Amino acid sequence: MSGYIKFVDASYRREIDAMRMQEYGKASGFHVDLGTLQWGASDTDSFVMAAELEGSLIATMRGELIIDASLLERKLECEWNFPVELDFPVLLLSRAATLSTHRGSGLNLVLRYWFLRLAEHFAIPFVIGTFVAASPRENTLRAMGYEFFENKEGWQQSSYRSLRKVFVVSLDMQKNGAGALRFCQERMGDGIRDFQFESEFPKLKVVRGL
């Protein structure tokens, strides 16, 4: 298998929209208004990465560079009252989707590896995420060194409605970034090599709205 990992822009919105809506429609643990997954201003202001195989996109993930604590809290739908003092900017990973035909191939971890490399390249101190309990990625993130906190409010303020416990996770790049990258390489070395990184890291850009 030989494919590509690359950053994409709004010219790929149809493919990204279709993948998100198709796969999020099958998700368990939460409900989401699928129409809100369509490409918007926050995508244009974010880093959107995709895996391509034989000319077709098969996985995607979004990284939002956030410099404002209140905006981060609005996106997470909870106050940051966890026992980690964040340094900004932070990189919030979201909107991950992999086609069902390639589920289990580890592409989520391959894309995460390249986002951690981006965070390392730009000296971004923290990588943040949020998801419902019993997600397939939970054990992987624990092994990578992410810290886990519970969002006791769940997702109820936006187009998402959580049906399970909601976690917020934080990776301190200075403390655990090297170990997380090593974990990705040990777990997905062949996958990282099979999907050539096609792009240079883009210029930094900041997300300023929901």
GISUL-V660774 format. One record per backbone hydrogen bond with DSSP energy under -0.5 kcal/mol. CO is the residue of the C=O (numbers start at 1). NH is the residue of the N-H. Records with the same first field share a line. If there is no record, write none. Layout:
BEGIN
CO=NH / NH
END
This chain:
BEGIN
2=54
3=196
4=52
5=198 / 199
6=50
8=48
9=12
10=13
12=16
13=17
14=18
15=19
16=20
17=21
18=22
19=23
20=24
21=25
23=26
24=27
29=163 / 164
31=161
32=34
33=36
34=37
35=38
40=43 / 44
41=45
43=46
46=48
47=49 / 63
48=8
49=61
50=6
51=58 / 59
52=4
53=56
56=53
58=99
59=51
60=97
61=49
62=94
63=47 / 65
64=66 / 92
65=207
66=89 / 90
68=72
69=73
70=74
71=75
72=76
73=77 / 78
79=81
82=84
84=86
89=125 / 126
90=66 / 92
91=93 / 128
92=64
94=62
97=60
99=102
100=103
102=105
106=110
107=111
108=112
109=113
110=114
111=115
112=116
113=117
114=118
115=119
116=120
117=121
118=122
119=124
120=123
123=125
125=173 / 174
126=91
127=171
128=93
129=169
131=167
132=135
135=138
137=141
138=142
139=143
140=144
141=145 / 146
142=145
147=170
149=168
150=152
151=154 / 166
154=156
155=162
159=33
160=158
161=31
165=133
166=151
167=131
168=149
169=129
170=147 / 172
171=127 / 173
172=176 / 177
173=177 / 178
176=180
177=181
178=182
179=183
180=184
181=185
182=186
183=187
184=188
185=189
188=192
189=193
190=194
191=195
194=3 / 196
196=5 / 198
END
